[in-house]
Amino acid sequence: MGPEIKVHDMAEAQRLLREGLAEQNLRPRDLAKLKKGDARKVAIAERIRRTTALPLAWIAEQLSMGSPSNISQACRRYLNP
């Protein structure tokens, strides 16, 4: 992946994060207070994961969701309830 793609993915992920927080009526400071598998956080994570090629570690850190493997599992459960 070239540097311009990485920059684009980062910008897109940050935009999706802001959008997702607004749609879910959450603020960044709310994220640490919620459970790691909170459905609102998982919905945001799944959208970022599906749309960008950023590492799961970045998504986990931004959404206070614990380990990157937690993102994979939570997104799988979200898509296949």
C-alpha positions in Angstrom: 0.0 0.0 0.0 1.5 3.3 -1.1 1.8 6.3 1.3 -1.0 8.3 -0.5 -3.4 5.4 0.1 -2.4 5.2 3.7 -3.1 8.9 4.1 -6.4 8.6 2.3 -7.4 5.6 4.5 -6.5 7.5 7.7 -8.5 10.6 6.6 -11.4 8.4 5.7 -11.3 6.4 8.9 -11.2 9.7 11.0 -14.2 11.0 9.0 -16.1 7.7 9.5 -15.3 7.8 13.2 -16.6 11.4 13.6 -19.7 10.5 11.5 -20.3 7.3 13.5 -20.0 9.1 16.8 -22.4 11.8 15.7 -24.9 9.1 14.4 -24.7 7.2 17.7 -25.0 10.4 19.8 -21.6 9.7 21.4 -18.6 11.8 22.2 -15.0 10.6 22.1 -14.8 10.9 25.9 -17.9 8.5 26.2 -16.1 5.6 24.5 -13.9 4.6 27.5 -16.9 4.4 29.7 -18.8 2.0 27.5 -18.3 -1.8 27.3 -15.8 -2.9 24.8 -18.5 -4.7 22.8 -21.1 -1.9 23.0 -23.3 -2.3 19.9 -22.8 1.4 18.9 -19.0 1.0 19.0 -19.1 -2.2 17.1 -21.3 -0.6 14.4 -18.7 2.2 14.0 -15.8 -0.3 14.0 -17.4 -2.5 11.4 -18.0 0.5 9.0 -14.4 1.6 9.4 -13.1 -1.9 9.0 -15.2 -2.5 5.8 -14.3 0.8 4.2 -10.5 1.2 5.0 -7.4 -0.9 5.2 -6.3 0.5 8.6 -5.1 -1.9 11.2 -7.6 -3.3 13.6 -5.3 -2.0 16.4 -6.0 1.6 15.3 -9.8 1.0 15.4 -9.5 -0.7 18.8 -7.6 2.1 20.2 -9.8 4.9 18.8 -13.0 3.2 20.1 -11.6 1.8 23.4 -12.4 -1.7 22.3 -9.5 -3.6 23.8 -7.4 -5.9 21.6 -7.6 -6.0 17.8 -8.9 -9.6 17.9 -11.9 -8.2 19.9 -12.7 -6.1 16.8 -12.8 -9.1 14.5 -15.0 -11.1 16.8 -17.4 -8.2 17.6 -17.7 -7.4 13.9 -18.4 -11.0 13.0 -21.1 -11.2 15.6 -22.5 -7.8 14.4 -22.8 -9.1 10.8 -24.1 -12.6 11.8 -26.2 -12.3 14.9 
